[in-house]
Amino acid sequence: MRVAITGNDAAALAMKQINPDVVAAYPITPQTQIVQTFSQYVHNGEVDTVFVTVESEHSAMSAVVGAAASGARTMTATSANGLALMWEILYIAASLRLPIVMTVVNRALSAPINIHCDHSDSMGARDSGWIQIYSESAQETYDNLIQAVRIAEEARFPVMVCQDGFITSHSVEVLDVLEDKEVREFIGEYKPAYSILDVDNPITVGPLDLFDYYFEHKAQQIVDMPKAKDVVLKIGEEFGKKFGRKYGLFEAYMTDDAEVVVVVMNSAAGTTKAVIDELRSKGEKVGLLKPRLFRPFPAAEIAEILKGKKVAVLDRAMSFGAQAGPLSIEIQSALYLAGATASDTPVSSFIYGLGGRDITTDNIKHAIDVAKEGRHGHFEMLNVRE
Amino acid sequence: MSLKGYKEIPDAGLILNAPTSIQNKTGSWRSMKPIFHEENCINCLFCWWYCPDSAIIIEDGKMKGINYDYCKGCGICVHECPGKKGNKALELVPEKE
């Protein structure tokens, strides 16, 4: 079925069809529409979800942690400062291996206060132990959320599904949606490994863990997280077989014979595709690599695509004081580990779109031109005034 | 207790084989030790209610003594004990005596 809805309503619709046991959420722009629409579904009795209205995002994440530990299928949504307020509990959710699914609508962090898109919020949470999936469009947000339920439950890590604030979240897009029954069958019934409400099998969740065992428990996360890659691949494959839209670790768009490859995530990948198409029509060998899975990072797989090419990495976030944005650092590290060098695979880094600043096709063409010259280590901010 | 590797333990720090606190004998923590004087006991069971370590032994509804494997010697039972005619049924003495 084809519907014309916003990215936020696509996320809310996915949540409705997933029909989670518990949703605890707090409104924050640009995510508000998701929980607003979803709470309407709850009010209308269209879902069986217990909707917990909370006083903050810290409480929202805490409530879903409690619900998930009791064996419930749980979801929440947030943006920017809301995600930042969840910080403490993000780590707890991940460390307790709770399969919470959260839809994040990417927005800039304060100050100065700004409600528009960049990736500072979710990029800052990249070390928290959550699986992170990025979505170019409303369609991908919808599809990724449905897959995320399975990914979280099989990999036993919480999953963040990100989409771009306003650009995707508030733009109406025509997308293919599934029947409720198809979604229900795809996600199946959740069989939790344990529940704190199971009085016949009492367990302790979250006890004190000092120098004797804390490192072992972290080692489990360190060892298990990369394995989530296989789960993401398997489920993306299965989703493709059933519904015709296959998902992998990333999308490689015209990269095979490309001399220059642009690496960019979320909605700007769409703009980049338009640039690639235009330059291809003029005979230029350019391509796009759009990472879908950022955590765990598919380093070897991405390096295999990029090695030997000239690379332009576009970051919509900055780690202040770092050599480049977080995506570029990740790409450079992946390439170095794969044996690439500055001479065979030069990488140019760009920061764009902070606080919702537009990225134009000319900006992307400029990045391609810089990369074409092989300016390794080049670092530049796009479309900013000096 | 020998320490296990990360492949041998439940993940997320979960404790699945409750109650593991039984394995952890906390009696060695004691510096002061409560002594039971049965002749002064009225079996009000205040000691049992108040003991934070469930170390008061009760049989047939009557106070029978203290489980020194787990008693940490906090003295709460001694403090709460009303005793009989001004004489407490529980007395706190230094552990070494």
Boltz contact constraints between the chains, C-beta under 6 A:
constraints:
  - contact:
      token1: [A, 96]
      token2: [B, 12]
      max_distance: 6.0
  - contact:
      token1: [A, 97]
      token2: [B, 11]
      max_distance: 6.0
  - contact:
      token1: [A, 97]
      token2: [B, 12]
      max_distance: 6.0
  - contact:
      token1: [A, 202]
      token2: [B, 18]
      max_distance: 6.0
  - contact:
      token1: [A, 203]
      token2: [B, 14]
      max_distance: 6.0
  - contact:
      token1: [A, 203]
      token2: [B, 16]
      max_distance: 6.0
  - contact:
      token1: [A, 204]
      token2: [B, 15]
      max_distance: 6.0
  - contact:
      token1: [A, 207]
      token2: [B, 15]
      max_distance: 6.0
  - contact:
      token1: [A, 209]
      token2: [B, 13]
      max_distance: 6.0
  - contact:
      token1: [A, 212]
      token2: [B, 3]
      max_distance: 6.0
  - contact:
      token1: [A, 216]
      token2: [B, 6]
      max_distance: 6.0
  - contact:
      token1: [A, 217]
      token2: [B, 13]
      max_distance: 6.0
  - contact:
      token1: [A, 219]
      token2: [B, 6]
      max_distance: 6.0
  - contact:
      token1: [A, 220]
      token2: [B, 6]
      max_distance: 6.0
  - contact:
      token1: [A, 220]
      token2: [B, 11]
      max_distance: 6.0
